[in-house]
Amino acid sequence: MSRRKLVVGNWKMNGMRAHLDEVEAIGRVAAAHPAVEVGLCLPATLIMAGSERRGAAFIGAQNCHMDISGAYTGSLSAEMLLEAGASWVITGHSERREARGETNADIAAKSAAAHRVGMKVILCVGETLEVRDAGQAEEVVAAQLLASLPEGASADWLAIAYEPIWAIGTGRIPTMEAVAEMHAALRAALASRIGAAEADAMRILYGGSMNGDNATDLLAIADVDGGLIGGASLSATKFAPIIEAADQRMAAAA
């Protein structure tokens, strides 16, 4: 089936109010390529202001708490983020799994909490270089996905992002064949849990150093339905070629 390409920027801990012009510019790029769904997951401090200047792009958050409220100093609930203007949220990013010790159960709970308040979710999974070199990447990442998948997972509100951890921010990427094999394995794992039809509808993004130079090749892979973009999403100049590549793939599939 033809799945609409989804291209999402993850600004991580970058961005001040002075950078809102880039949000606006990316919104204009999104408007010029309506066949592609475009979003920016901003730091929490910019969500409200960014949502006012987003244009045709959606605004997302980079994390949420699994509870709706409570004595959790420094945390933000999905409901709070939704009220601020975020319609999507990233869960399970490797930087939080690795540095914050978030478990698969935590990720499933956070994803479910976001869905309960009406947000959509990009759930991240991926392997270390050690796992890749041991020849266990597909097995390990598929198991991680199934352990992180919330109850009631549906393509209506959930997308998956595959992040080869060793490729994030390094400029290195797996071979196109390895990316294709991983995405196909993840779709098969989804089918085993939620059924073939729902798995076929769910978008699986590539999240390891996609940029304007490699986006066309990556997005041509059958099971790559878009990208979760880091550094290349911080400016419209660098982000636009990825969006354009996604639009070209949509046109080719039409």
C-alpha positions in Angstrom: 0.0 0.0 0.0 1.0 3.6 -0.4 1.8 5.2 3.0 2.1 9.0 3.2 5.7 9.9 3.9 6.3 11.4 7.4 9.3 13.6 7.9 9.9 14.9 11.4 12.7 17.0 12.8 13.9 16.4 16.3 15.6 19.6 17.5 16.8 17.9 20.8 18.3 20.4 23.2 18.6 23.1 20.5 16.6 26.2 19.8 15.8 29.6 21.3 13.1 32.1 20.4 15.5 33.6 17.9 15.2 30.4 15.9 11.5 30.6 15.4 12.1 32.1 12.0 13.4 28.6 11.0 10.2 27.0 12.3 8.2 29.4 10.1 10.4 28.7 7.1 10.0 25.0 7.5 6.3 25.4 7.8 6.4 27.2 4.4 8.4 24.2 2.9 5.7 21.9 4.3 3.0 23.9 2.7 4.8 23.6 -0.7 4.8 19.8 -0.4 1.4 18.8 0.9 1.8 15.2 -0.1 4.3 14.8 2.8 3.4 15.1 6.5 6.0 17.3 8.1 6.6 18.1 11.8 9.1 19.5 14.3 9.6 18.1 17.7 10.9 21.1 19.6 12.3 21.6 23.1 9.4 22.2 25.5 10.2 25.9 25.9 9.4 26.5 22.2 6.3 24.4 21.8 3.8 27.1 22.5 5.6 29.8 20.4 6.4 27.3 17.7 2.8 26.2 17.4 1.9 29.8 16.5 4.4 29.9 13.7 4.3 26.3 12.4 2.5 26.9 9.1 1.7 23.6 7.5 4.0 21.6 9.8 2.9 20.1 13.1 4.6 20.6 16.4 5.6 17.7 18.6 7.3 17.2 21.9 10.4 15.1 22.6 9.2 13.2 25.7 6.3 13.0 28.1 5.6 11.5 31.5 3.5 8.3 31.8 1.2 9.9 34.4 -1.3 12.6 33.8 -0.2 14.6 36.9 1.5 14.2 40.2 4.6 14.9 42.3 7.1 14.6 39.5 9.3 17.7 39.7 10.6 18.8 36.3 8.4 16.4 34.3 5.6 17.3 31.8 2.5 15.2 31.1 1.2 14.5 27.7 -1.9 16.6 28.6 0.3 19.6 29.4 2.2 19.2 26.1 -1.0 19.0 24.1 -2.3 22.1 25.7 0.9 23.9 24.8 0.5 23.0 21.2 2.2 19.7 20.6 0.1 17.1 18.7 2.8 14.4 18.5 5.5 13.2 21.0 8.6 11.1 20.6 9.0 8.1 23.0 11.8 5.7 23.5 14.5 7.8 21.9 17.9 6.1 22.3 19.3 9.1 24.1 16.7 8.7 26.8 16.9 4.9 26.9 20.7 5.0 27.2 21.2 8.1 29.4 18.0 8.0 31.5 17.6 4.3 31.8 14.1 4.3 30.3 12.8 0.7 30.0 10.6 -0.8 27.3 7.8 -0.8 29.9 8.3 2.9 30.5 8.1 3.6 26.7 4.9 1.6 26.4 3.4 3.5 29.3 4.4 6.9 28.0 3.1 6.1 24.5 -0.2 4.9 26.0 -0.5 8.1 28.1 0.0 10.3 25.0 -2.6 8.3 23.1 -5.1 8.7 25.9 -5.1 12.5 25.6 -5.2 12.5 21.8 -1.6 12.8 20.8 0.2 10.8 18.2 3.4 9.0 18.9 6.7 8.3 17.3 8.1 5.2 19.1 11.9 4.8 18.7 13.9 1.5 18.7 17.4 0.7 17.7 20.6 -1.2 18.3 24.2 -0.5 19.4 27.2 -1.1 17.2 28.1 -4.1 19.4 24.7 -5.7 18.7 25.1 -4.9 15.0 28.6 -6.4 14.8 27.4 -9.5 16.6 24.8 -10.1 13.8 21.9 -9.8 16.2 20.5 -6.4 15.1 17.2 -7.5 13.6 16.4 -10.0 16.4 17.2 -7.5 19.2 15.4 -4.5 17.7 12.3 -6.5 16.8 12.1 -7.8 20.4 12.6 -4.2 21.7 9.8 -3.0 19.5 7.4 -5.7 20.7 8.3 -5.1 24.4 7.7 -1.3 23.9 4.5 -1.5 21.9 1.5 -0.1 23.8 -1.8 -1.9 24.0 -4.1 -0.9 21.2 -1.3 0.2 18.9 -2.7 1.5 15.6 -1.4 3.2 12.5 -3.9 6.0 13.2 -1.8 7.3 16.0 1.5 5.5 16.2 4.6 5.5 14.0 7.9 3.6 14.5 11.3 5.1 14.1 14.3 2.8 13.6 17.5 4.4 15.0 20.8 2.6 14.6 22.3 4.2 17.7 25.8 4.2 16.3 24.7 6.2 13.3 23.0 9.1 15.1 24.9 12.3 14.6 27.9 10.5 13.1 27.1 10.8 9.4 27.5 7.0 9.2 24.5 4.9 8.0 24.0 1.2 7.5 24.0 -0.1 4.0 20.8 0.4 2.1 20.4 -3.4 2.2 20.7 -3.5 6.0 18.1 -0.7 6.3 15.7 -2.5 4.1 16.2 -5.8 6.0 15.6 -4.0 9.4 12.5 -2.2 8.3 11.1 -5.4 6.8 11.8 -7.2 10.1 10.1 -4.5 12.1 7.0 -4.7 9.9 7.0 -8.5 10.3 7.2 -8.1 14.0 4.3 -5.6 14.0 2.3 -8.0 11.9 2.8 -10.7 14.5 1.3 -8.5 17.2 -1.3 -6.3 15.5 -2.1 -8.1 12.3 -0.8 -7.8 8.8 -3.3 -5.1 7.6 -2.5 -2.8 10.5 1.2 -3.4 10.3 1.1 -2.6 6.6 -0.6 0.7 7.3 1.9 1.7 10.0 4.7 4.1 9.1 8.3 3.1 9.9 10.8 6.0 9.8 14.5 5.8 9.4 16.3 7.8 12.2 20.0 7.5 11.7 21.7 10.6 10.1 19.3 11.1 7.2 20.3 14.2 5.3 19.9 15.9 1.9 22.6 13.7 0.4 21.2 10.3 1.3 17.5 11.0 1.7 16.5 10.0 -1.9 18.2 6.6 -1.6 16.8 5.9 1.9 13.3 7.0 1.1 13.3 4.7 -2.1 13.4 1.6 0.2 10.0 -0.1 0.3 9.5 -0.1 4.0 11.1 3.3 4.8 8.1 5.7 5.2 10.0 8.8 6.2 12.6 10.0 8.6 13.2 11.3 12.1 15.8 13.9 11.4 18.3 15.4 13.9 20.8 18.1 13.0 19.6 18.5 9.4 16.2 19.7 10.7 17.6 22.8 12.5 17.4 24.9 9.4 15.0 25.1 6.5 17.9 25.1 4.1 19.1 21.7 5.2 15.7 20.2 6.0 14.0 21.2 2.7 15.9 18.7 0.5 14.7 15.8 2.7 11.1 16.9 2.4 11.5 17.4 -1.3 12.9 13.9 -1.6 9.9 12.5 0.2 7.6 14.4 -2.0 9.3 12.9 -5.1 8.8 9.4 -3.7 5.1 10.1 -3.1 4.8 11.3 -6.7 6.6 8.2 -8.0 4.3 6.0 -6.1 1.1 7.7 -7.2 
